[in-house]
């Protein structure tokens, strides 16, 4: 998980400090500190930790802000400095910005402006390698109708339950995306809109384009019109996801079933893990084996490819060991057959993880996410237990 940005507030007005603290609490992965007695001017020995962002107030004394800025830039040369002020005189704003200020915030402070300013700092630090990038998890099924979208959506919702994390879900099933139905969302912006405004792509633009879901995840929908498929090129997908993983802690991508095009290949190369979804049927297993070989041939590291079995039923005609022998790979996870729960969830437009958390699949997805986040633990358990509680 990317480290938290340290935001230091050194402002005399206690009400403004309280307002800023409340606004900043709404932005994930921030640690907020309040400084007193001109600590910023005294340097790193007077404070705890090196801040990524320092928030100052611009007093009525026209020269004091410049004196303060000079000392702060010397003491904390790598920190971004935001100045809050009631002064809207253009010449003063220009002079303050020239003194090394990253953002000039006119009070009352706009939530969106503050959020975008913080995210710009996070993006810059990620680009410089000073904060770790988020992880991309992609899902692709070995044939249609295996429930890959259900798994991707609910995985994203499960990840979003950790409120300190920022989660994004991208529907890259460009011609037939169904994630909007499962989330009961009607996004104003889709991936095709991003492409049409590609020249404007930056963190602020992407954040504004994402649709917020009640679970806490942020969502980018596939185009509403299937014919927009041709608009979306590999470089668009690459740049959007590269930007997303600088902003979000985890990015979940739902890909078109059994579709290996240039865009999907780029997604797989960027993924921490590519989850190949199959069931225990012969056609699905056969396609999954072919998909594994193709991904390996395309240069995807086998350590980044994991097989998950959906709708697993104990005692089926095919054994798990037979399946693994055919795949040449151990199955990472088993999702139970929860037809009733899934159908109810889809019809209500309410993910299992949001409104049906007591169902078998919802509980299972929660365990799956814990293993994904900590793959070094719980090696034997794969989602379903056999006789006497022993992991299958």
SVG drawing of the C-alpha trace seen along z (x, -y; Angstrom):
<svg xmlns="http://www.w3.org/2000/svg" viewBox="-34 -44 52 82">
<polyline fill="none" stroke="black" stroke-width="0.4" points="0.0,0.0 1.4,-3.5 2.6,-5.4 0.5,-8.2 1.4,-11.7 2.3,-13.9 0.4,-17.2 1.6,-19.8 -0.7,-22.7 0.8,-25.8 -2.1,-28.3 -3.0,-30.7 -6.8,-30.7 -8.1,-27.7 -11.4,-27.6 -9.6,-27.5 -7.3,-24.7 -10.4,-22.7 -12.0,-23.2 -8.9,-22.1 -8.5,-19.0 -12.1,-18.0 -11.6,-18.4 -8.3,-16.6 -9.8,-13.6 -12.0,-13.0 -8.9,-12.4 -7.4,-8.8 -3.9,-8.1 -3.0,-11.3 -1.4,-11.9 -2.3,-15.3 -0.1,-17.2 -0.6,-20.6 2.5,-22.7 2.8,-25.6 5.2,-28.4 6.7,-28.9 7.9,-25.3 8.2,-25.3 10.6,-28.2 12.7,-26.5 13.4,-23.5 13.3,-19.7 14.8,-19.5 11.7,-21.3 9.1,-18.9 8.4,-15.2 8.8,-13.8 9.4,-15.4 6.2,-16.8 5.2,-16.2 2.8,-19.2 3.0,-22.3 -0.1,-24.5 0.5,-28.1 -1.8,-31.2 -1.0,-34.5 -1.2,-37.2 -2.2,-40.8 1.4,-41.8 2.5,-41.9 6.1,-40.9 5.8,-38.3 4.6,-35.5 7.7,-35.9 10.1,-35.8 8.4,-32.7 8.5,-31.1 12.2,-31.7 13.0,-30.0 10.6,-27.1 12.0,-26.4 15.5,-26.3 14.4,-23.9 12.0,-21.7 13.2,-21.9 11.2,-18.8 7.9,-19.8 5.0,-21.3 3.8,-24.5 0.1,-25.5 -0.9,-29.0 -4.4,-29.9 -5.5,-33.5 -8.4,-35.9 -6.3,-38.1 -7.5,-37.7 -5.3,-40.5 -3.8,-38.9 -0.4,-40.6 0.0,-39.3 -1.0,-35.8 1.6,-35.8 4.3,-37.0 3.5,-34.3 3.5,-31.6 6.9,-32.8 8.2,-32.4 7.8,-28.7 4.2,-28.0 2.6,-25.0 -1.0,-26.0 -2.7,-29.3 -6.0,-28.5 -8.5,-31.4 -10.7,-31.1 -13.4,-29.7 -11.4,-26.8 -13.1,-24.7 -13.1,-21.0 -12.4,-20.0 -9.5,-22.4 -7.8,-21.2 -8.3,-17.5 -6.9,-18.0 -3.9,-19.9 -3.1,-17.1 -3.5,-14.5 -1.1,-16.4 1.5,-16.2 0.9,-12.5 1.1,-12.0 4.4,-13.9 5.9,-11.9 4.8,-8.6 6.3,-9.6 9.6,-10.3 9.4,-6.9 9.1,-8.5 5.8,-6.9 5.0,-3.4 2.5,-2.8 -0.8,-1.0 -1.4,2.5 -3.4,3.5 -5.5,6.7 -7.0,7.8 -9.7,10.4 -10.3,12.3 -12.5,15.5 -11.6,18.4 -15.1,18.2 -18.2,16.1 -20.7,16.5 -18.3,17.6 -18.9,14.7 -15.7,12.8 -17.4,9.4 -19.2,10.5 -15.9,11.5 -14.1,8.3 -16.9,6.0 -17.1,7.8 -13.3,7.9 -13.2,4.1 -16.0,3.7 -14.3,5.9 -11.0,3.9 -13.0,0.7 -14.1,1.9 -10.7,0.9 -11.5,-2.8 -7.9,-3.9 -7.4,-2.5 -8.5,-4.1 -9.9,-1.7 -10.7,-2.0 -12.6,0.3 -12.2,0.1 -14.6,1.8 -12.3,2.6 -14.8,5.0 -15.1,2.3 -17.9,3.7 -20.0,5.5 -19.3,4.0 -21.8,5.0 -20.2,3.6 -22.6,0.6 -25.6,3.0 -24.0,4.8 -23.3,1.5 -26.6,-0.2 -24.7,-3.2 -25.4,-5.6 -22.0,-7.3 -21.9,-10.6 -18.4,-9.8 -17.1,-6.6 -13.7,-5.4 -14.7,-6.8 -15.1,-10.3 -11.6,-10.0 -10.2,-9.2 -12.1,-12.1 -10.5,-14.4 -7.1,-12.6 -5.2,-15.8 -6.6,-16.9 -5.6,-13.7 -4.1,-14.4 -4.9,-13.5 -7.6,-16.2 -9.3,-15.2 -9.3,-11.5 -10.6,-12.0 -13.4,-14.2 -14.3,-11.5 -14.6,-8.7 -18.0,-7.8 -18.2,-7.2 -20.1,-4.1 -21.7,-3.8 -19.2,-1.1 -16.4,-3.7 -14.8,-2.5 -14.4,-4.8 -15.6,-3.5 -14.8,-4.0 -17.4,-2.5 -17.0,-1.0 -18.4,-3.0 -22.2,-3.2 -22.0,-2.6 -20.2,0.6 -19.1,-1.2 -16.8,-3.4 -14.6,-0.4 -12.4,-1.6 -11.7,-4.9 -9.8,-3.3 -6.2,-2.5 -3.4,-0.7 -1.7,-4.0 -4.9,-5.3 -5.4,-2.3 -1.7,-2.3 -1.7,-6.0 -5.0,-5.9 -4.0,-2.9 -0.5,-4.2 -2.1,-7.4 -4.7,-5.4 -2.1,-3.4 -0.3,-6.6 -3.6,-7.8 -5.2,-4.6 -4.0,-1.9 -5.6,0.9 -7.0,0.9 -9.3,3.7 -9.8,4.2 -12.5,6.3 -11.4,7.5 -13.4,9.0 -13.7,12.8 -11.1,14.7 -10.1,11.6 -6.3,11.1 -5.9,7.8 -3.1,5.2 -5.0,3.3 -5.6,6.4 -2.0,7.4 -0.9,4.0 -3.3,4.4 -1.8,7.8 1.8,6.5 0.9,3.8 -0.9,6.1 0.4,7.3 -1.8,10.4 -3.8,11.6 -6.7,13.7 -7.8,16.2 -11.4,17.2 -12.6,20.7 -15.1,23.3 -14.8,27.0 -16.2,27.7 -14.0,29.2 -14.4,26.3 -13.5,23.7 -10.5,25.6 -9.3,26.3 -9.5,22.6 -7.9,21.6 -4.9,23.9 -4.6,22.2 -4.8,18.8 -2.0,19.5 0.3,20.7 -0.6,17.6 0.1,15.2 3.4,16.9 4.3,16.7 3.5,13.0 6.0,12.4 3.7,12.3 5.6,13.7 4.0,16.9 4.3,15.7 1.8,12.9 -0.7,15.4 -3.2,17.0 -6.1,19.4 -9.3,19.0 -12.2,21.4 -15.7,20.0 -18.9,22.0 -16.8,24.7 -18.9,27.7 -17.2,30.4 -17.5,33.9 -17.9,32.9 -17.1,35.2 -13.6,33.6 -11.2,33.5 -9.2,30.4 -6.0,32.4 -7.0,33.4 -7.7,29.7 -4.4,28.6 -2.6,31.3 -4.2,30.1 -3.5,26.5 0.1,27.2 -0.5,24.8 -1.9,24.9 -5.3,23.2 -5.0,20.1 -8.6,19.8 -12.0,21.6 -15.2,19.5 -18.4,21.4 -21.5,21.8 -23.8,19.2 -26.4,18.9 -29.2,17.6 -27.1,14.9 -25.6,13.7 -28.9,13.5 -30.5,11.5 -27.4,9.2 -27.5,8.6 -31.3,8.0 -31.0,5.4 -27.9,3.8 -26.3,4.2 -22.9,6.1 -22.8,9.0 -20.2,7.3 -22.5,4.3 -25.9,5.6 -25.6,9.4 -22.5,9.8 -23.8,12.9 -24.0,15.0 -21.5,17.7 -19.8,16.0 -19.5,12.6 -17.8,14.3 -15.5,16.1 -14.6,13.0 -13.6,11.3 -11.2,14.1 -9.9,14.0 -9.1,10.3 -7.2,11.0 -5.1,13.6 -4.5,11.3 -3.2,8.6 -1.0,11.0 -0.2,13.9 2.7,15.1 0.2,16.1 -2.5,18.8 -0.8,20.9 -3.0,23.9 -6.4,22.3 -8.0,21.6 -11.5,20.6 -13.3,23.9 -12.7,26.6 -13.3,30.3 -13.9,33.1 -13.2,32.2 -12.5,28.6 -9.3,29.4 -8.4,27.0 -9.0,28.4"/>
</svg>
